[in-house]
Amino acid sequence: MHGSLPGLPLGPEGVRKLFGSFGSIEQKWTIEDVIAEGDKVVVRATNTCIQESFFGILSRGRQQTFTATFIHYIVDGKIVETWRNADDLGRVLQLGARIEPGISE
């Protein structure tokens, strides 16, 4: 999976670590679009979830709603590669993170 949490290895091990990082999560995915052509399937979806933390920021029970687009590469009827683009910045802002200007020297 490309575009998931920073530092995860590629391949099945990275996907296992990604799912292992979630902790307790309640979520509902709403599929907005599915577009397929050739060996690629694109899924645009909205997720509403409550999870323990995201990128190390505790949720304190706050609900997060974000959009995501996945491009799946299919070989012999199986997903062998995925590219992910999700509104991770929007998620951390919903959990109370703040953007502050950097200090230039």
MDAnalysis code that builds the backbone (N, CA, C; Angstrom):
import MDAnalysis as mda
import numpy as np

u = mda.Universe.empty(315, n_residues=105, atom_resindex=np.repeat(np.arange(105), 3), trajectory=True)
u.add_TopologyAttr("name", ["N", "CA", "C"] * 105)
u.add_TopologyAttr("resid", np.arange(1, 106))
u.add_TopologyAttr("resname", ["MET", "HIS", "GLY", "SER", "LEU", "PRO", "GLY", "LEU", "PRO", "LEU", "GLY", "PRO", "GLU", "GLY", "VAL", "ARG", "LYS", "LEU", "PHE", "GLY", "SER", "PHE", "GLY", "SER", "ILE", "GLU", "GLN", "LYS", "TRP", "THR", "ILE", "GLU", "ASP", "VAL", "ILE", "ALA", "GLU", "GLY", "ASP", "LYS", "VAL", "VAL", "VAL", "ARG", "ALA", "THR", "ASN", "THR", "CYS", "ILE", "GLN", "GLU", "SER", "PHE", "PHE", "GLY", "ILE", "LEU", "SER", "ARG", "GLY", "ARG", "GLN", "GLN", "THR", "PHE", "THR", "ALA", "THR", "PHE", "ILE", "HIS", "TYR", "ILE", "VAL", "ASP", "GLY", "LYS", "ILE", "VAL", "GLU", "THR", "TRP", "ARG", "ASN", "ALA", "ASP", "ASP", "LEU", "GLY", "ARG", "VAL", "LEU", "GLN", "LEU", "GLY", "ALA", "ARG", "ILE", "GLU", "PRO", "GLY", "ILE", "SER", "GLU"])
u.atoms.positions = np.array([
    [0.848, -1.177, 0.000],
    [0.000, 0.000, 0.000],
    [0.890, 1.236, 0.000],
    [0.631, 2.093, -0.927],
    [1.343, 3.361, -1.014],
    [0.455, 4.452, -0.410],
    [1.038, 5.359, 0.367],
    [0.279, 6.472, 0.911],
    [-0.369, 6.197, 2.250],
    [0.121, 5.197, 2.979],
    [-0.435, 4.948, 4.314],
    [0.471, 5.610, 5.346],
    [0.494, 5.111, 6.545],
    [1.286, 5.721, 7.607],
    [2.770, 5.761, 7.240],
    [3.463, 6.826, 7.619],
    [4.893, 6.931, 7.300],
    [5.697, 5.803, 7.953],
    [6.699, 5.329, 7.226],
    [7.616, 4.344, 7.782],
    [7.163, 2.906, 7.698],
    [5.990, 2.640, 7.163],
    [5.551, 1.249, 7.052],
    [6.236, 0.586, 5.867],
    [6.604, -0.687, 6.024],
    [7.198, -1.386, 4.890],
    [6.153, -1.627, 3.801],
    [6.615, -1.790, 2.573],
    [5.707, -2.124, 1.481],
    [5.306, -3.591, 1.594],
    [4.235, -3.954, 0.914],
    [3.808, -5.346, 0.858],
    [2.895, -5.737, 2.001],
    [2.629, -7.020, 2.105],
    [1.692, -7.532, 3.116],
    [2.088, -7.161, 4.547],
    [3.387, -7.116, 4.842],
    [3.815, -6.773, 6.204],
    [3.402, -5.343, 6.563],
    [3.501, -4.431, 5.607],
    [3.080, -3.053, 5.846],
    [1.583, -2.945, 6.094],
    [0.795, -3.718, 5.355],
    [-0.657, -3.715, 5.553],
    [-0.991, -4.273, 6.932],
    [-0.300, -5.351, 7.343],
    [-0.539, -5.916, 8.682],
    [-0.213, -4.886, 9.770],
    [0.916, -4.186, 9.620],
    [1.283, -3.166, 10.610],
    [0.294, -2.011, 10.611],
    [-0.190, -1.630, 9.431],
    [-1.188, -0.560, 9.338],
    [-2.435, -0.934, 10.135],
    [-2.984, -2.108, 9.874],
    [-4.197, -2.528, 10.580],
    [-3.927, -2.742, 12.064],
    [-2.706, -3.143, 12.418],
    [-2.340, -3.307, 13.824],
    [-2.210, -1.984, 14.559],
    [-2.074, -0.881, 13.822],
    [-1.903, 0.433, 14.454],
    [-3.235, 1.076, 14.841],
    [-4.348, 0.533, 14.398],
    [-5.637, 1.180, 14.604],
    [-6.110, 1.160, 16.046],
    [-5.809, 0.107, 16.774],
    [-6.420, -0.049, 18.087],
    [-7.913, -0.276, 17.902],
    [-8.673, 0.021, 18.922],
    [-10.121, -0.136, 18.850],
    [-10.689, 0.906, 17.885],
    [-11.536, 0.460, 16.971],
    [-12.116, 1.387, 15.986],
    [-13.538, 0.956, 15.649],
    [-14.414, 1.934, 15.591],
    [-15.773, 1.743, 15.076],
    [-15.848, 2.620, 13.846],
    [-16.223, 2.028, 12.699],
    [-16.224, 2.825, 11.486],
    [-17.324, 2.408, 10.528],
    [-17.684, 3.358, 9.678],
    [-18.644, 3.092, 8.618],
    [-18.107, 3.744, 7.347],
    [-17.891, 2.922, 6.324],
    [-17.461, 3.419, 5.025],
    [-18.685, 3.599, 4.140],
    [-18.753, 4.710, 3.439],
    [-19.776, 4.948, 2.430],
    [-19.063, 5.070, 1.093],
    [-19.360, 4.163, 0.178],
    [-18.738, 4.174, -1.140],
    [-19.450, 5.222, -1.992],
    [-18.685, 6.182, -2.485],
    [-19.243, 7.255, -3.307],
    [-19.157, 6.902, -4.794],
    [-18.029, 6.340, -5.218],
    [-17.816, 5.976, -6.619],
    [-16.916, 4.762, -6.709],
    [-17.155, 3.929, -7.709],
    [-16.248, 2.846, -8.088],
    [-16.095, 2.942, -9.601],
    [-14.860, 3.101, -10.047],
    [-14.571, 3.233, -11.472],
    [-13.508, 2.195, -11.821],
    [-13.795, 1.387, -12.818],
    [-12.861, 0.329, -13.209],
    [-12.527, 0.457, -14.682],
    [-11.244, 0.287, -14.970],
    [-10.796, 0.255, -16.358],
    [-9.516, -0.557, -16.423],
    [-9.506, -1.519, -17.321],
    [-8.317, -2.368, -17.464],
    [-8.038, -3.115, -16.171],
    [-6.812, -2.972, -15.655],
    [-6.416, -3.691, -14.447],
    [-6.446, -2.807, -13.201],
    [-7.176, -1.677, -13.253],
    [-7.256, -0.774, -12.103],
    [-8.708, -0.537, -11.706],
    [-8.932, -0.453, -10.402],
    [-10.241, -0.104, -9.851],
    [-10.026, 1.046, -8.882],
    [-10.767, 2.126, -9.076],
    [-10.669, 3.304, -8.223],
    [-11.926, 3.373, -7.348],
    [-11.711, 3.564, -6.056],
    [-12.812, 3.678, -5.109],
    [-12.679, 5.012, -4.378],
    [-13.742, 5.817, -4.436],
    [-13.799, 7.069, -3.663],
    [-14.833, 6.856, -2.578],
    [-14.436, 7.127, -1.316],
    [-15.309, 6.785, -0.197],
    [-15.199, 7.820, 0.919],
    [-16.189, 7.786, 1.795],
    [-16.194, 8.610, 3.003],
    [-16.240, 7.679, 4.200],
    [-15.406, 7.960, 5.195],
    [-15.358, 7.150, 6.410],
    [-15.772, 8.010, 7.593],
    [-16.642, 7.477, 8.412],
    [-16.992, 8.086, 9.692],
    [-16.578, 7.085, 10.748],
    [-15.714, 7.529, 11.675],
    [-15.182, 6.567, 12.637],
    [-14.905, 7.223, 13.986],
    [-14.785, 6.358, 14.957],
    [-14.244, 6.710, 16.268],
    [-13.180, 5.666, 16.549],
    [-11.951, 6.128, 16.752],
    [-10.876, 5.197, 17.065],
    [-10.037, 5.784, 18.187],
    [-9.300, 4.928, 18.878],
    [-8.542, 5.350, 20.065],
    [-7.634, 6.529, 19.785],
    [-6.897, 6.451, 18.674],
    [-5.981, 7.539, 18.317],
    [-5.687, 7.458, 16.830],
    [-5.162, 8.549, 16.296],
    [-4.727, 8.575, 14.908],
    [-3.451, 9.388, 14.848],
    [-2.396, 8.827, 14.255],
    [-1.066, 9.450, 14.231],
    [-0.625, 9.855, 15.629],
    [-1.009, 9.061, 16.630],
    [-0.595, 9.317, 18.003],
    [-1.424, 10.347, 18.739],
    [-2.463, 10.897, 18.102],
    [-3.322, 11.892, 18.749],
    [-4.549, 11.166, 19.288],
    [-4.741, 11.208, 20.606],
    [-5.884, 10.533, 21.223],
    [-7.188, 11.138, 20.730],
    [-8.180, 10.297, 20.504],
    [-9.457, 10.794, 19.982],
    [-10.389, 11.281, 21.086],
    [-10.205, 10.749, 22.306],
    [-11.095, 11.116, 23.422],
    [-12.569, 10.992, 23.031],
    [-12.862, 9.954, 22.232],
    [-14.239, 9.681, 21.831],
    [-14.770, 10.555, 20.710],
    [-13.929, 11.418, 20.146],
    [-14.384, 12.298, 19.064],
    [-14.530, 11.527, 17.761],
    [-15.598, 11.800, 17.070],
    [-15.844, 11.197, 15.767],
    [-15.030, 11.930, 14.700],
    [-14.531, 11.177, 13.753],
    [-13.813, 11.740, 12.614],
    [-14.555, 11.354, 11.337],
    [-14.652, 12.288, 10.415],
    [-15.211, 12.002, 9.105],
    [-14.209, 12.490, 8.074],
    [-13.847, 11.611, 7.149],
    [-12.859, 11.985, 6.151],
    [-13.128, 11.252, 4.845],
    [-12.579, 11.799, 3.775],
    [-12.703, 11.172, 2.466],
    [-11.398, 10.477, 2.112],
    [-11.503, 9.485, 1.251],
    [-10.324, 8.753, 0.803],
    [-10.563, 8.230, -0.606],
    [-9.484, 8.150, -1.359],
    [-9.522, 7.558, -2.690],
    [-8.472, 6.454, -2.732],
    [-8.874, 5.309, -3.225],
    [-7.984, 4.157, -3.347],
    [-7.921, 3.741, -4.810],
    [-6.723, 3.500, -5.304],
    [-6.553, 2.940, -6.645],
    [-5.953, 1.554, -6.446],
    [-6.706, 0.541, -6.837],
    [-6.271, -0.845, -6.669],
    [-5.787, -1.393, -8.018],
    [-4.637, -2.032, -7.994],
    [-4.105, -2.716, -9.166],
    [-4.446, -4.190, -9.006],
    [-5.146, -4.742, -9.989],
    [-5.692, -6.090, -9.901],
    [-4.928, -7.033, -10.836],
    [-4.500, -8.179, -10.299],
    [-3.871, -9.234, -11.108],
    [-4.538, -10.550, -10.736],
    [-5.034, -11.264, -11.735],
    [-5.702, -12.554, -11.518],
    [-6.809, -12.451, -10.469],
    [-7.568, -11.352, -10.496],
    [-8.703, -11.181, -9.599],
    [-8.349, -10.789, -8.173],
    [-7.068, -10.467, -7.898],
    [-6.639, -10.098, -6.547],
    [-5.982, -8.722, -6.570],
    [-6.196, -7.966, -5.486],
    [-5.518, -6.679, -5.336],
    [-4.058, -6.970, -4.996],
    [-3.140, -6.485, -5.824],
    [-1.722, -6.706, -5.552],
    [-1.007, -5.417, -5.157],
    [-1.638, -4.276, -5.405],
    [-1.035, -3.005, -5.042],
    [-2.154, -1.978, -4.878],
    [-1.988, -1.090, -3.899],
    [-2.984, -0.050, -3.652],
    [-2.286, 1.277, -3.414],
    [-2.846, 2.318, -4.012],
    [-2.414, 3.680, -3.736],
    [-3.548, 4.346, -2.975],
    [-3.213, 5.018, -1.883],
    [-4.210, 5.623, -0.992],
    [-3.954, 7.123, -0.905],
    [-5.031, 7.891, -1.004],
    [-4.960, 9.329, -0.783],
    [-6.144, 9.682, 0.102],
    [-5.871, 10.062, 1.348],
    [-6.945, 10.346, 2.303],
    [-6.682, 11.676, 2.999],
    [-7.732, 12.242, 3.531],
    [-7.636, 13.524, 4.225],
    [-7.145, 13.319, 5.659],
    [-5.886, 12.896, 5.793],
    [-5.314, 12.657, 7.119],
    [-5.147, 13.961, 7.897],
    [-4.828, 15.065, 7.216],
    [-4.720, 16.355, 7.904],
    [-6.069, 16.740, 8.508],
    [-7.135, 16.577, 7.744],
    [-8.468, 16.866, 8.278],
    [-8.795, 16.031, 9.498],
    [-8.353, 14.788, 9.497],
    [-8.601, 13.903, 10.645],
    [-7.911, 14.419, 11.897],
    [-6.614, 14.742, 11.795],
    [-5.908, 15.188, 13.001],
    [-6.451, 16.529, 13.488],
    [-6.899, 17.385, 12.570],
    [-7.511, 18.650, 12.997],
    [-8.830, 18.391, 13.733],
    [-9.586, 17.399, 13.295],
    [-10.827, 17.039, 13.987],
    [-10.551, 16.520, 15.395],
    [-9.351, 15.968, 15.604],
    [-8.974, 15.449, 16.922],
    [-8.344, 16.521, 17.806],
    [-8.229, 17.749, 17.286],
    [-7.734, 18.839, 18.120],
    [-6.309, 19.278, 17.843],
    [-5.648, 18.672, 16.848],
    [-4.288, 19.114, 16.502],
    [-4.359, 20.544, 15.968],
    [-3.255, 21.264, 16.122],
    [-3.192, 22.638, 15.634],
    [-2.027, 22.776, 14.669],
    [-2.187, 23.666, 13.722],
    [-1.096, 23.995, 12.808],
    [-0.492, 25.298, 13.307],
    [0.792, 25.275, 13.540],
    [1.493, 26.464, 13.991],
    [2.625, 26.775, 13.025],
    [2.897, 28.068, 12.822],
    [3.990, 28.398, 11.898],
    [5.319, 27.911, 12.464],
    [6.188, 27.502, 11.549],
    [7.512, 27.065, 11.954],
    [8.375, 28.257, 12.336],
    [9.473, 27.975, 12.984],
    [10.416, 29.014, 13.382],
    [11.561, 28.995, 12.393],
    [11.767, 30.113, 11.722],
    [12.881, 30.170, 10.783],
    [14.076, 30.824, 11.458],
    [15.226, 30.317, 11.144],
    [16.455, 30.846, 11.771],
    [17.303, 31.541, 10.762],
])
